[in-house]
Amino acid sequence: RARVIAADGTERGGEGDTIVLEKVAFDLFSNPAAEAALAATGARTAIVFGVALDYCVRAAALGLRARGYETVLVRDATAPVTAEGGARVERELRDAGVRFASTDEIAAAFA
């Protein structure tokens, strides 16, 4: 079971390796408990994927990089809202130090 942390900081769910952070805006760090929850894992690498590369995924990746996390974007597990926006955001993320990988590469790393 996943540990779910609501946008107001309350928790529900079970224990485990999966943390689900509700957000109030595009950025996962709009959840006031996000930084503490991530820090508590001890992880220094974050794998990012999601629905809208040029909105939510961008905000998450840049927020994680700004906080010192090695950040890997799963390129084939996200899509931009617009092709132009996607190209711009990919350049921005690469410039910020975000690495790109495929689902297969991520799966192989955890096999």
C-alpha positions in Angstrom: 0.0 0.0 0.0 1.1 3.5 -0.7 1.5 6.2 1.9 -0.6 9.1 0.8 0.2 12.6 2.0 -2.7 15.0 1.4 -2.2 18.6 0.4 -2.9 19.7 4.0 -0.1 17.4 5.3 -2.3 14.7 6.7 -1.4 11.1 6.0 -3.4 8.0 5.1 -2.7 4.6 3.8 -0.1 2.1 4.6 3.6 1.8 4.9 5.9 1.0 2.1 8.3 2.4 -0.5 5.6 4.3 -2.4 4.7 7.9 -1.4 1.9 9.7 -3.2 1.9 13.5 -2.7 -1.3 15.4 -3.4 -0.7 18.8 -4.9 -2.6 22.0 -5.0 -1.0 23.4 -8.1 1.2 22.2 -10.9 4.2 21.8 -8.6 4.4 18.9 -6.2 6.1 21.2 -3.8 2.8 23.0 -3.4 2.2 20.2 -0.9 3.7 21.6 2.4 4.8 18.1 3.4 6.6 17.3 0.2 10.1 18.3 1.2 10.0 16.5 4.5 8.5 13.4 3.0 11.2 13.2 0.3 14.0 13.9 2.7 12.7 11.1 5.0 13.3 8.6 2.3 17.0 9.3 2.2 16.9 9.1 -1.6 19.1 11.4 -3.6 17.8 10.4 -7.0 14.2 11.0 -8.2 12.6 9.5 -11.2 10.0 11.7 -12.8 7.2 10.9 -15.2 3.6 12.0 -15.7 0.9 13.4 -18.0 2.0 16.9 -19.0 5.7 17.4 -19.6 5.4 21.1 -20.1 3.4 21.7 -16.9 3.4 19.3 -13.9 6.4 17.2 -15.0 8.5 20.3 -15.7 7.6 21.8 -12.2 8.5 18.5 -10.4 11.8 18.0 -12.2 12.9 21.6 -11.8 11.8 21.6 -8.1 13.8 18.4 -7.4 16.9 19.7 -9.2 16.7 23.0 -7.2 16.7 20.9 -4.0 19.8 18.9 -5.1 18.2 15.7 -6.2 19.7 13.8 -9.2 16.6 13.8 -11.4 15.8 11.4 -14.2 12.9 12.0 -16.6 11.4 8.9 -18.1 11.0 10.3 -21.6 8.6 7.7 -23.0 6.3 8.0 -19.9 5.4 11.6 -20.4 4.1 13.8 -23.2 3.9 17.5 -23.8 0.6 19.4 -24.2 2.1 21.0 -27.3 5.1 20.0 -29.4 6.6 23.5 -29.1 6.2 23.5 -25.4 7.7 20.0 -25.1 10.8 21.0 -27.1 11.3 24.1 -25.1 10.9 22.2 -21.8 13.3 19.4 -22.8 16.0 22.0 -23.5 15.3 23.7 -20.2 15.4 20.5 -18.2 18.6 19.4 -19.9 20.2 22.8 -19.1 19.1 22.3 -15.4 20.9 18.9 -15.3 17.9 16.6 -15.6 18.9 13.3 -17.2 16.6 11.5 -19.7 16.0 7.7 -19.8 13.5 5.3 -21.3 11.2 3.0 -19.4 13.3 0.1 -20.4 16.5 1.7 -19.0 14.7 2.4 -15.7 13.4 -1.1 -15.5 16.8 -2.6 -16.2 18.4 -0.5 -13.5 16.0 -2.0 -10.9 16.1 -5.6 -12.2 
